Amino acid sequence: MKKNLLVLFLTAIFLIAGCSSGGDNASKDVKAKDDGKLQIVATYSVIYDIVKNVTGDLADVHSLVPIGTDPHAYEPLPEDVQLTSDADMIFYNGFNLESGNSWFANMIETAGKSDDDAPVYRLTEGVEPQLLRSGAHQGEEDPHAWLAVENGIKYTENVKKALVEVDPDNKETYEKNAEEYIEKLEALDKEIETKAAEIPKEKRVLVTSEGAFKYFSAAYDFEAAYIWEINAENEGTPDQIKNVVDIIRERDIPGLFVETSIDPRSMETVSNETGAPIIGKIFTDSLGKEGEDGDTYIKMIEWNMDMIIRGLTE
């Protein structure tokens, strides 16, 4: 019943957007297909940035979820439906990221998209999933694969493959752009391995609000601890806070981290209970705003690693 109501709602706002003659679109810049470029929709900012690095100037790329907003349970706007309806290609993460309220699936349905008229690509294709361990989604894939750079490389390869499939005339450009970008990601991956090795093994416990760092921890030999496992499901309950407080006290963890797209109050409670300070904010589900820290995928990963080193060694 809830899904049907959401589909009806999205249909209504799509009709309103389609009948509108213009107006102020402060949150999205809806462009007409008058420049000959591919029109591409990405569900959130990390995918947006990876796609832009591969397309260069050959496409207009739009991110649905605004910077700093949680993509787990996003509420689509009329502009989002219009962008999706007009898109030549659509890229999403999958692995339970866009599944909250079924917003992405319902929007694709409402916009009338299918693999026949506008290919929809899941960028976690080929990624070895880490599984969720608790709650209603136990046993399903954890979505935060991009936080391990080795998976960011797979995302890039999937973007390149999709673009070559849809726009073979520009194959050489896409392949060249992807190759150059992957070289940067490979260098970043090695840099993180080197920096992580400088942290004593017993101190490599990363405490965050959401359990977003399973892939990062597996790739760089950390342990992931958290208050709740995935956003939009029982966040910050007394039992969850007690569990992570016990871990911090047992392991004598020196510093805690809060994600930029997360309300900090639960972690502030944990900090007050344990005396462990919140070192600062790190990026998980969103890049930073343009011109600020972490405003690209590479910069967000670099920021995170520098913050983690400071928090676990100083």
Helices and strands as residue ranges (DSSP letters): H 2-19, E 38-42, H 45-55, G 56-58, E 59-63, H 78-86, E 89-92, G 100-102, H 103-110, E 120-122, G 145-147, H 149-166, G 168-170, H 171-197, G 201-203, E 205-210, H 214-220, E 223-228, H 238-251, E 256-259, H 265-274, E 278-282, H 297-313
